[in-house]
Amino acid sequence: MANAPSAEDDLTVKAVHKRFEGLMTVRSKAIKGKGAWYWAHLEPILIHNQETGLPKAVKLRCGLCEAVFSASNPSRTASEHLKRGTCPNFTGTLPKPISSFSISPSPLAATAATTVAAPHSRKRGGGAGGIGCGTSSLHHHHQSQGQPQVQNQPMPLAMIDCSPRFCSDMVYPSPSLQAGGSSAPLVLSGGKEDLGALAMLEDSVKKLKSPKASPGPALSKAQVEAAVGLLADWLYESCGSVSFSCVDHPKFKSFLQQVGLPPISRREIAGRKLDARYEEVRAESEAKLQDAMFFQLASNGWSKRNWSLNWASAQQQLPSSENLVSITLNLPNGTSLFRKAVFTSSAAPSKYAEDVLWDAVTSACEGGPVQRCAGIVADRFKAKALRSLESQNHWMVNLCCQLQGLGSLIKDFSRQLPLFRSVAGSCLKLANFFNTNSGARNIFHRYQLQALDHHHPNAALLRVPPPDSECPFSATTAGAGDDGSFLFTTSMLDDIMNSARVLQLVVLDESYKLVCQEDPVAQEVADMTRDMDFWNELESVLALVKLIKAMAQDIEADRPLVGRCLPLWEELRSKVKDWCAKYNIQEGPVEKVIERRFKKNYHPAWSAAYILDPLYLYRDASGKYLPPFKCLTPEQEKDVDKLITRLVSREEAHIALMELMKWRSEGLDPLYAQAVQVKQRDPLTGKMKVANPQSSRLVWETCLSEFKSLGRVAVRLIFLHATSCSFKCNWSFLRWVSAHGHSRTGMDRAQKMMFIAAHSKLERRDFSSEEEKDAELFANGEDDVLNEGIFQSDNRVW
């Protein structure tokens, strides 16, 4: 068995996968017509380590000859392998510019004849009648090949010289000159812009000569309808990132004409086709819902916090007074169905949220028993709305989103640990000094540009929290806090840490001594910058924030079930303990902060699902696979009993507890237990994941069917999601809806588009937004144009 991957291996695997996904994104865009031509022949592939099975590199494979190359510079690979004829199977021609095409013979083109200059001549000469002409590099290339001179042939467009320096001498050729057979390059008065109009004129002449001629095979009606339907689906599923107005763009209309499609009306796409597609998708969603015995309702968007967002996304949120709340249904088979979206105030009261959630439950049950709703998971209102609904309906298990729990833990550390407050205060003083003192700022920018090697056009200021907001690393924000200020503060810490070398050079500069004489704060900043304890403390704070945010990102990507909650928090405690040891931090105060947040987020369903899910059974000395009761505290064991008795009828309570005792002593058949716990490596992330997540529930419904009462509790409990994460709508679409929310027709269309887009994304299990993908792509330098232009001589994998 291969050794477990180390932390360094995990970082390498993530870097390799990030590079692979970036290249795949660029290739997919190029295939759709938004990139380089060579991506049609080059395909990114992952190279795995034979010993560990982990991805170790990204290569490019030629689809024509199966050759494999480095992925460091795709453009250079294409030039060397495809353009220079190295690939034995590449016979296609590269796209030519319009200036390389010649006009077919016609009465207009025949009026000008071509004169071939002497071989290798690069001089411009005045033709008959004083017409200036210039020969292109393509023309010289043909001459160098020894081609014979040709008279009275259609003149290549590349020979038309539209240089401004010939305009003053321009004289149109006389009819006698044309008739006499003398050659003179045609000069167009409008310059190069006339080439397109001339081509259109020639095309019109051809059509008038043979009006029945067809430019190519026409598409059938079925093919046209299918193509238009796919195009409309793409517009709907983009959910605002692509405007409907793009179908009226001249280039888009030209594209449709080139591929043989008729013009498309945006009114039809936003009207009849949108209604038809919405009804189709809704019918499919309703059929899946009716086929399920029960479901969990997930509600996300009540809280403004999203701890996995990058800086750019955080800057593009809706106005602070508005929230978009999405309602999603999680089915036992792992499918998620979008239900609806609700625009509400960010200051919505708990009672309003309770009414919205209950209306969503009754609507999903459609007049049937509300007991079909096994519970609710939401990113807010755990203490009031969720608890109230759970107390009124004993069969429900209402959970708080784990993603928000970890985000709140970061803020707990920032408020309750003195280390965070001291680091934030020192960094704020340093950043404000360099941003406001012109002398220090100029020195800082000079070294900053040197560090950037002049690749960055402008030096930048250090980011600081807005002046009208409280720093969240302060005891005065122990209340609700300002999540935006928290993002600004962590960004400030990142900026200062990334500028550590620059700042140390600044305070050593001779010019900085003059600044110290004028401003006493300059000396304080200099002492702070020279103090290694300051940098160690800053590094420790950023390391802890990064640790928790990395776990939050993994949770958002994996969307764990409720049985995973206890192991997740135990994993967090272990990582934080290692952090304390690395940076010599006292464990006591840190553990107290974690324990307080754990108790606020804890639900008895965490313990019950952990015990009932066969995925967490352990093998004892006798070979039995038993539930992990030994991992629970005495209070958590009592929580298991109380929850199980609450979820069954009063008459079945004692039966369920007896079955629980039998489950505790006998467990599951070893063969089935091993089958449930089979894991396989995810080809995208390289992590080991459960091969069949539904097997835990299926075991209770088949081979454990003898547990009648306990089995009904288990199947309704272990499928519950621990996060409320849903699909992410594009910020551009949200801003549009926010601006036009007063229009009933506009909101109706927006809801339909959102329903279609969410249905498609949830079906693909795509929980990201296009803006985030693009931001990550460009932030990591994965774009080929940037790579080839700036890092031409760099062979590193970016």
Beta strands, then each sheet from edge to edge (+ up, - down):
strand 1: 42-48
strand 2: 55-62
strand 3: 68-70
strand 4: 295-300
strand 5: 322-330
strand 6: 336-345
strand 7: 373-378
strand 8: 397-400
strand 9: 618-619
strand 10: 625-626
strand 11: 679-681
strand 12: 688-690
sheet 1: 1+ 2- 3+
sheet 2: 6+ 5- 4+ 7+ 8+
sheet 3: 9+ 10-
sheet 4: 11+ 12-
end
